[in-house]
Amino acid sequence: MDILKYVLNLIKDYWFFGGLPSSAELYLRVLVAFNVVFGLLILVMYFHQGFYTFFALFTRAKKWREAKVRHKYAYLICAHDEEKVIGNLIDSIFAQDYPKDLMKVFVCADNCTDDTAKIARERGAVVFERYSNERGKSYALDYMIKRVLAEYAEEKFDAAFVFDADNLVTANYTEEMNKLYDAGYKVATSFRASKNVGQNWVTAGSSYMFYRECALVHHSRSKLDFGTYVSGTGFYVAMELLEEMGGWNYHTITEDIEFSLDCALKKIKIGYNENAVFYDEQPQKLRDSCAQRLRWCRGMHECFNKYYFKEFKNTVKSGLGPIRFEMFVHVCPLSVISFVWTILYQLLLAAAVFGGKFSASVEHWYITMALPSFGISVAGMYLALVACAFIFVGKAWKRIDMPAYKKIFYCFTFPVIFTLGVPIWSVAIFKKVRWTKIPHTVSKSIGDFGTK
């Protein structure tokens, strides 16, 4: 009993209170204790991310059974002044090893001032030209889906793929995704690779975020049969769902995450096939990358406000499952709260120690333990992200289109791009964000990657 009591006192004094000397005032001990509790809460909320990293390290890609039937698909592409890249995407779609009579490409040339519509028609797509003051991909997608449902009902499409104009698809893409539709998934997504990952440290960092998402998160969720979420493009939606919705009813800035959140609440399991690969282009400049992420962060706040404030009762009624919990964490501004608290805690701690009448032992504790522990935490987080990068880069090694030394080097710069999202999340709470176009200039064909 004496040993147990000693251990409990040790935990209380050196862990819960951070080793504070007994001479410390009560409010300082409460401040430190609250910080420990808050840190534990963040650890619990994000535990699944670390688990997925560990799980993916020891598991291989899920293999899907061959489909019994080849289904018919519409390919929906929203494009705003994309004459440099639209042709390559359409060519890659038609170049797939899939029956051409089961494929039809639709392009919404949205408020275009260039030759996007002309090039798309020349490459064999059905083109809808749209001119409206309602700007943004979600409105263009809604317009296109409604026209497809109304004017091409006789085609009897089983599902519709959603792509951006800068995307490319591999030769086996639809064949692989068809396995998921045949297995009963009404929504499914695929592996997102990068067209310009090796251009500079910004494109590498942005690309690595999606490699991490695919190689670790989607991979693990698929193996565990939890279901996942869609991110950006490269996914299909069953036509019956689109008919039920009567279009595309998701108009936050991050319409993909809003759709995923709605699917989670409706218990629609989203499948994932990492053997189906598509490519996209990442921003080349840090300014463009930050502007893009600011838009995404603002969209996350919009989703959180819509589903966890305005429709809180309906959200609670959906119950708590793995994907519903993760979607909550995904859109909840926990990183903002954590960022603000970290700064506030350090300021309050310094003010309490040096502004109060404490003994020399308290000041010594602050200088020798509190400050160093903060630095060790930051360094530990950086090293953890580097280690995480090595894992997902290793998992996706053959799909990362750049020399080996660059793949390794950018593992060390990845944490910078990744953690920039935290202050951007904070800014997005107060700043109104509108959709702005990120220029697409990488005019590569699928043949440039030497992959199928």
NORKA-V227910 format. One record per backbone hydrogen bond with DSSP energy under -1.0 kcal/mol. CO is the residue of the C=O (numbers start at 1). NH is the residue of the N-H. Records with the same first field share a line. If there is no record, write none. Layout:
CO: NH ; NH
//
This chain:
1: 5
2: 6
3: 7
4: 8
5: 9
6: 10
7: 11
8: 12
9: 13
10: 14
11: 15 ; 16
12: 17
13: 19
17: 20
21: 24
25: 29
26: 30
27: 31
28: 32
29: 33
30: 34
31: 35
32: 36
33: 37
34: 38
35: 39
36: 40
37: 41
38: 42
39: 43
40: 44
41: 45
42: 46
46: 50
47: 51
48: 52
49: 53
50: 54
51: 55
52: 56
53: 57
55: 58
56: 59
72: 158 ; 159
73: 104
74: 161
75: 106
76: 163
77: 108
79: 110
82: 85 ; 86
85: 89
86: 90
87: 91
88: 92
89: 93
90: 94
91: 95
93: 96
96: 98
99: 102
100: 103
102: 73
104: 75
105: 126
106: 77
107: 128
108: 79 ; 110
109: 130
115: 119
116: 120
117: 121
118: 122
119: 123
120: 125
121: 124
126: 107
128: 109
130: 111
133: 135
136: 140
137: 141
138: 142
139: 143
140: 144
141: 145
142: 146
143: 147
144: 148
145: 149
146: 150
147: 151
148: 152
152: 155
153: 156
158: 239
159: 74
160: 237
161: 76
162: 234
163: 78
164: 167
168: 279
170: 173
171: 97
172: 176
173: 177
174: 178
177: 181
178: 182
179: 183
180: 185
181: 184
186: 238
187: 271
188: 236
189: 273
191: 278
193: 280
196: 199
200: 204
201: 205
202: 206
203: 207
204: 208
205: 209
207: 211
208: 212
209: 213
210: 214
211: 215
212: 216 ; 217
213: 218
214: 219
216: 220
217: 221
218: 222
219: 223
220: 224
221: 226
235: 162
236: 188
237: 160
238: 242
239: 243
240: 244
241: 245
242: 246 ; 247
254: 258
255: 259
256: 260
257: 261
258: 262
259: 263
260: 264
261: 265
262: 266
263: 268
264: 267
270: 228
271: 189
273: 276
276: 191
277: 170
278: 193
279: 168
280: 195
285: 289
286: 290
287: 291
288: 292
289: 293
290: 294
291: 295
292: 296
293: 297
294: 298
295: 299
296: 300
297: 301
298: 302
299: 303
300: 304
301: 305
302: 306
303: 307
304: 308
305: 310
311: 315
312: 316
313: 317
316: 319
321: 325
322: 326
323: 327
324: 328
325: 329
326: 330
327: 331
328: 332
332: 334
333: 337
334: 338
335: 339
336: 340
337: 341
338: 342
339: 343
340: 344
341: 345
342: 346
343: 347
344: 348
345: 349
346: 350
347: 351
348: 352
349: 353
350: 354
351: 355
356: 358
359: 363
360: 364
361: 365
362: 366
363: 367
364: 368
365: 369 ; 370
366: 371
369: 373
370: 374
371: 375
372: 376
373: 377
374: 378
375: 379
376: 380
377: 381
378: 382
379: 383
380: 384
381: 385
382: 386
383: 387
384: 388
385: 389
386: 390
387: 391
388: 392
389: 393
390: 394
391: 395
392: 396
396: 399
397: 400
400: 402
403: 407
404: 408
405: 409
406: 410
408: 411
409: 412
410: 414
413: 416 ; 417
414: 418
415: 419
416: 420
418: 421
419: 422
420: 424
421: 425
422: 426
423: 427
424: 428
427: 430 ; 431
441: 443
442: 444
445: 448
446: 449
452: 172
//
